Amino acid sequence: SSSSSTSSHGMPPDDLIELTHLHEPAVVHCLRTRYAAGLVYTHTGAILLACNPFRTYDGLYSEATMKRYWEAGSGGGAGGGGDNLTDDGSRGSLSPHVYGVADGAFRAMMRAFEDGHAGNNNAVIASDTNATFADQSILVSGESGAGKTVTTKIVMRYLATLSQRYASGACSRSSRHARYTPASTAAAYDREGGIEQQVLQSNPILESFGNARTVRNDNSSRFGKFIEMQFQRSGILTSSNIDTYLLEKVRLITQSRGERNFHIFYEILAAADGGGVAAAASQSDKVALGLRHATAEDFAMTSASGTYDRRDGVHDVDTYQDLKDAMLTVGFSEEEQMGILSVPAALLFCSNLTFVDRREHDGSSELDCNNPSLPNALDLLGVTGDALNDAICTSTIVVAGEKLRKVLSRDQATKALEAF
């Protein structure tokens, strides 16, 4: 018999701390049973566990679902006049959901603002600036493929949606008496490209340049990130800052079989594979980058593993268009966009560069001037052949205040190119 307690309808509890016996078999049974029933979220105290379903559940992140958690958090739901969620979003009549966690953090922040504004001692006030410290943190962690990237986007979208309600006047200044209105109420504000849309559109850019297909996950983030969203007392999002760290740079030069390099390389190569006006614009981008007829099979850094596509049904031509739209929303001009895209394009051509022995026959090397990828690499980098040759095929050391220049061998130059 199972050692876990069950609800009145025979389903294990939605919080693991309610289990009769808290041990591994009971925990696994609870999560497995809920997962089989389509309940991917389960609480363990203030922590929300998410079991990635690797499929789409209709309505799980819909407007109607968001409305239920927003109304419960603001006290306007079916539960009556009081708050139905605790600060961590882990209680109430609603099922566990990442919306509950996001709403709990937002309400705790707003309550700290209100308490501080009213002079309540429960809020921490800086005496010199009279500023309220209402910081909240949401930590998203898990193994590769657990759904961290998607969960983070869901949290950001929920918080941005709440900000839009306040900015469009759909909510009162008090989070405890806020009203929910359909997304159409804030549609005009949304179309103007507010800060909320700019924050959300940072995700396609980060994913293109920092995500890649691995053996376990077709959209794996190969870096860590800390996202800071800053709100006014009124609940309106004012700015956002993203710090990235630990980028897996080694993926640029080597990938295991069944894996790919970073998405951006395949996206710019597949840019014009679609149809319509967008495809024509993408074709123009490919021509400007010197990639008119190029494919992933043509470059060393995208063909090393023999893997070129994604298994999750996402197409590089579509994500390239998402990237271009995101860049436009964030505020990059066309010139700046091409400047950014020229970097991965230059790396593609650089990965094909080769070296030849110098005429001195002393084991030193130089760039192969007959390599067909060299002119495009020089053009995109904006340097001369001599400058690139000096940067890759020579090294300079300082001894006793004197600079000594050494010409590298083929193997050493190849390593220098990979480091480049």
Disulfide bonds with the S-S distance in Angstrom:
none
